[in-house]
């Protein structure tokens, strides 16, 4: 498959939809959180609960593709992107905690549907391409969304507008991107979609291990991803760090997937899963040092590691799953979502109990270490299988 205008349009549409679903739908909450918390006098448990409702919605959205046979990727991506944008705008139109939770829950459902169907679209559309990197370009939308959204929030804060305006302005930018998605994804897609009933799904032990590792990854990474701006303002008491920390994450998240994809041609992807998860683990660990240099290094490693880890986990998990690609993505995303639900709420409680972030950071590090170990164990399982087959062959 040659690189064509159609390929270019699909990649840009994938970037836009990922930007809305994850960059805005999930991560715009991070830089706005301290502003909401201060102006509404909410504690960290409340803020963690709002975040967890988003991931509870994400869990529901991840399960839907498993039980509902719907293969019109274009309609689902457009519809879910619009819903995400509407809920983002509405976050700036209320001060009620229950409505916050409801809106974030709905946004979580739409974000999951958009992300799962975007991944499936990219995997299916470029399935016959010799350049498999084309399947991964849309992940740059995560970093682009973080940088764009945080910059908007920062600019609005400098002109003395409220946190409510921050939500609304980000939502309006998202609406413009929705228009781009509608234009760029053709009504008739030129690929053969896999028949869900053509291949019987079958779980393999390596797939289960990856999914379990993805669960712990979900707990560990999202604690950092939810509270990093709050940690920044708490540690350094200057709003510059609140926004710049998250922008650094976004800047290094943009090339993350391409960097890890390049490394995958030099190093076994099985080992690379361990290295990418360990990069995030190291980034989270640097938060223990109350130092600006280490803090920004933590953000750099986190941004570089997270999107690459997510992409590698999904790609490698897909390889180890017998059956429809939509099902494999949905199962892994479900495991991930459960972890994301637990992380923010549990860490919010720990923050309020101790009036600091140390225990929540320790929880994040512990889960990331478990995730890294599980990713490494895939190699051990593979070696054990090879040894068993070798011995069996000799016997």
WOBEL-V437396 format. One record per helix or strand. SS is the DSSP state (A for helix, B for strand). FROM is the first residue (numbers start at 1). LEN is the number of residues. Records with the same first field share a line. If there is no record, write none. Layout:
SS = FROM-LEN  FROM-LEN
//
This chain:
A = 5-20  28-13  44-24  73-19  97-29  132-4  137-22  163-22  205-32  239-16  256-8  269-20  292-28  325-30  358-37
B = 202-1  322-1
//
